[in-house]
Amino acid sequence: MSERLIGVDVGGTKVSVAVLADGRLSEPHVEPTERSGPDALIEQLVRVIGEVAGDDEVAAVGLGVPSVVDWENGRVRASVNIPLEDVPLRDVLRERLDVPVFVDNDASVAALAEAHVSGARDLVMLTVGTGVGGGVVLDGRVFRGTTGAAPELGHMVIAADLDGGRPAHSERFPQPGSLEALASGRALDALGRERGFEDGPAVVDAAQAGDERACEALALLGHRLGIGIANAINAFDPEVLAIGGGVSRAGDLLLDPARETAARFVLPGVGTRTEIRTARVGPQAGVHGAALLAGQELNLEVRT
């Protein structure tokens, strides 16, 4: 029997936990995220992991969190939507659970799941939801950069008014002109309200029904996204560039203008084999990727 791995996807609104064994992911256990403080959230994670594990032995636990993570020591450096900033999450959970634990950014583990499902060795994933997250897999492994905090693709700048060389707003994120500021779900909300829609999901619904104003809003968002896609292709030349997140349900209404703009900004000769498409993994991408991360890193630890 293969090792039992537990994947945990910690989001701003819900925690999802599942077991990966024999190549199959169990139906996730989902409950609202405890956000009253770090101790309460850690207690929740310990409890729910224990409940899902039951009495069976677990080889390792992987967690994806919407945070900047110091990969080497498993400490959460910065976190906006969950109370884990400056928490040594890996070590705390290892001590409480008495099993190997690995912690990474949620977009990175989602990219790992997407690469696994598609069989791609080199993949970039952009998750377009409330914000814009990004994950990169190179030669089958998550790319994290020197400090373990990369890649923050949503914060690449795709349009900048330097305004006479004045410094950027160092305390303001997302920065004006960043991919997240211009091509996220929040940006679609704003484009929709300008055209009389309640929010971004209403724009997608109306566009799929053929509304011209809604299609125009999605096309503008797609063109902005296309610049970010071009930057990612120029940097990584991946086999697949996948778009996930809630806004991706717009499908080709979003991707056709994104592909059109990306083609204008990709350097000739680069990205000639890159497929730009929506993600194939669904809502379970985070929890599946977290479990895959645990297995991948556990085997690495065993070899070393």
Secondary structure, 3 states (H helix, E strand, C coil): CCCCEEEEEECCCEEEEEEEECCEECCCEEEECCCCCHHHHHHHHHHHHHHHHCCCCCCEEEEEECEEEECCCCEEEEECCCCCCCECHHHHHHHHHCCCEEEEEHHHHHHHHHHHHHCCCCEEEEEECCCEEEEEEECCEECCCCCCCCCCHHHCECCCCCHHHCCCCCCCCCCCCEHHHHHCHHHHHHHHHHCCCCCHHHHHHHHHCCCHHHHHHHHHHHHHHHHHHHHHHHHHCCCEEEEECHHHHHCHHHHHHHHHHHHHHCCCCCCCCCEEEECCCCCCHHHHHHHHHHHHHHHHHHHC
